[in-house]
Amino acid sequence: MTGSNPAADRGPGAEVWPLIRAERAALLVDLEDLSDGQWAMPSLCSGLSVREVLAHLTAAASLNSVRWLAGVIRCRFDFDKQVAMRLAEQLGASPAETLDRFRRVVPSRSKPPLPVVAMLGETIVHAEDIRRPLGVRRDYPIETVTRVAEYYQGSDLVVVAKGRIGGLRLVANDGPFKTGSGALVSGSTLALTMAMTGREAYVDDLEGDGVERLRERCGTG
């Protein structure tokens, strides 16, 4: 399902959808000329290649609550199995087909039963799962990535983030984001966000007395 969704246009989080579309469009541009070897590279998302993570993003943008629930029931409430099933549906027969399927969902306003800001978080985090191994850098709008950081610091809904940063004080050095109390962890808003979601590669970009504690918590939960 792609295109405009009247309910999404005026519902909670409606102002976030243009940010999601912009991030998908930016990722699409970055992936237009990848080689087969680059598509097959391991992403930062454990066990998934760059191509598979993109298919996962396409799957999330292709689901509504009804289809999501139907898949959960079909998979007997095994949520990991549901994710794998939906990824396989969107992978396609070749990297070119994987990319074309993602291209078609760039404007999509369909989503599983998650807050819209969670979809923005998924888009940015998985885009970085792809970009970092490829050596591709994006300068995200600070307002966009701050919004995502603020969401994750208070939520364990999609991924353990709030629980991962307990007892730590996170302070961005490129924007207004800060949260928590305790040992200091500082760095870019993007690096803090990615570390909150368990990506150890980004801990190397951080500084402070709490960095090693956060590193120990990455890859858990």
Secondary structure, DSSP 8 states (H G I E B T S, - for coil): --S--HHHHHSTTGGGHHHHHHHHHHHHHHHTT--HHHHTSB-SSTT-BHHHHHHHHHHHTT--HHHHHHHHHHTTT-HHHHHHHHHHHHH-SSHHHHHHHHHHHTT----SSS-HHHHHHHHHHHHHHHHHHHT------HHHHHHHHHHHTT--SSS--TGGGTTEEEEESSSS-EEE-SEEEEE-HHHHHHHHTT-GGGGGG-BSTTHHHHHHHTT--
